[in-house]
């Protein structure tokens, strides 16, 4: 391709390509629609790789000039590449998993919004796509019906609140800086606090994470593949855009705690997709830790881990989805011995498990090793991260234990009288393609590292340590062998007591608390406005009655006063009074409107 033709690719706005495919899916025959959907995402892959860095589209949006909905740099290129490749494979998997055209259309709408967030060049474009991402993912959950509907409502509440906080953060940022530009991250003060909590919902900060295991086990297995990788990874990338500075110790340690918390509760799960959902929190914890450390090596490792997680996490959801598709069983402890009936699915699961546990030869080993090295005080002498280093190691052990458990009970343990078929051809192609990518990036690590932002060349320099990083150096391989040995021995020791544990996540207390706060706050607000409404109507009626019966009103008002003070006989007193014929009907909404207007007038006069 010529330089001119490559530069014109910037006009192939990736979200628009996928959005057009989503609309076509609804009207084309199923096989043709799925082919168009897959091709649109492979087109995104091509655009991401070929458009030169620095290319962008500028437009006017909501009255603001120079808004950039499409900006290409090393970060957005990497996210677009991951979404394009994995999205295409997820479409192939969905077709073979008998997903409906409506499901694919909604999934493509969702992917388009994630691409919009990834390629956004400023905060205004980002926040618009952020809200679309929440809306489309909620609809994708709801589509499945049954238990997914209630979980979808809880999901919508979490992401609605988080989205509002991000919107407020961007608004406050603009008010403080006068620009929506990414440069320098989000403004200090109130914007920082709002952005931290709002983005924290999407990346699964501890206490804000319960939507993950609550939602992802409930939709169609193909929908889970899409949902499991895009929201949290896109949000981790946005977290870096918001906080690209010199490091944030609290953010780094939140990442370490997420790694331990997610791995711990994953280890306790019976539901296979719930186990994988907790590991989303755990793996994003490594990314958050790298962003918090903020060195070039740490950020490159975080972004590399983000890219790798898109691959192996979706692969694990695909493999578990095939088990559910063939057996109809979600409970891990009701399975066993499936490797005989499902060798291809077992192989695909193995590729994903070896990747997420950072076994040498697989992509997770490269990126997780970078983050661990960045936190290791032995390399940089950064003693403030010493406890973080051990937290990340604990998370790695918990991850290994979890996937030994999942593989053991699903494929190895005991006999199973289920006569089930293996994965369908499309499912197999998707799983082995993604698994092959995990293996290639682990072996061809130099090419992978060169692709990452903030790293030039294949060498990482370590002050006071190895002059250059080689992932397969003796020290790194020794650490990996130690991790494997501890995990295998640990699983043998905890397997039986672990199977009897059924501990609930304490963070789920947010659900009854949220329900109670929502119910009583709603009652308080409605009763307050009802009282205001009754008082306003009573006041108007009283005034109307006084206007029709002034003498009687005076008599009632002066009842009990001395006769010398008030003498009504000289006034020509009338008999009785006429009742009010005024009919007043006001809803709470009308009362709110009237009160709002009155307060607006008062504020305008005061200010």
KAHU-V538906 format. One record per helix or strand. SS is the DSSP state (alpha for helix, beta for strand). FROM is the first residue (numbers start at 0). TO is the last residue. If there is no record, write none. Layout:
BEGIN
ss->SS from->FROM to->TO
ss->SS from->FROM to->TO
END
This chain:
BEGIN
ss->alpha from->2 to->10
ss->alpha from->13 to->24
ss->alpha from->29 to->49
ss->beta from->55 to->60
ss->beta from->63 to->70
ss->alpha from->73 to->95
ss->alpha from->100 to->118
ss->beta from->121 to->121
ss->alpha from->122 to->141
ss->alpha from->146 to->176
ss->beta from->180 to->180
ss->alpha from->189 to->202
ss->alpha from->210 to->214
ss->alpha from->220 to->241
ss->alpha from->248 to->266
ss->beta from->270 to->270
ss->alpha from->271 to->292
ss->alpha from->295 to->326
ss->beta from->330 to->330
ss->alpha from->331 to->333
ss->alpha from->342 to->355
ss->alpha from->362 to->374
ss->alpha from->376 to->379
ss->alpha from->382 to->411
ss->alpha from->424 to->442
ss->alpha from->444 to->450
ss->alpha from->473 to->499
ss->alpha from->505 to->547
ss->alpha from->549 to->557
ss->alpha from->568 to->570
ss->alpha from->587 to->605
END
